Amino acid sequence: MTYATDRLYEEIAYLAYHFHWPLDQLLDLEHAERLRYVAQAARLSGR
């Protein structure tokens, strides 16, 4: 199963915006790890 390209771009943009990580590092993240960082960024931005 292929992960939706739009969703991948959304997650990458979200993490880049919040953590300012370079694109190559974001693309190297495994799916589950990336989702954990997305969840963490969401919690941090809610503070």
N, C-alpha and C positions, 0 to 999 in steps of 0.2 A: 504494500500500500504506500502510495506517495503522499507526503505531507503537502497540504495546500500551499501553493506558492504565495498567495496573498497573505495567508496567516503567518508564514515565515517572515515575510517582509514587515508585517506589523510587529511581530515580536522583536525583530532585529532593530527596527526604528525605535521602539519603546526602550529597549535596553541601551541603545546608543545615546538616546536623549537623557536618560536618567544616570547612567554610569560613565558615559563618555569613553567607552571602549572602542578600539578600532574594529573595523568591519571584519578583518581576517580572524580576530579572536572570537568575535560573536559567531561567525560561521563555523568555527571549529567546535563550538559547544554541542554536546549531544542534546537530543531533543528534551529529555527529562531534566537535564541540568539547566537548559535554557528556560524551561517553564518554571523551575524553582527560582531562578533569578527574576523572572517576570513577576512572580508572586511576591517576592521580597521587595522589588521596586514599588509595586502597588501598595504594599503595607507602609513602606517608608514615605511615599508621597501622600498617604492619608493622614500622616501625623501633623 
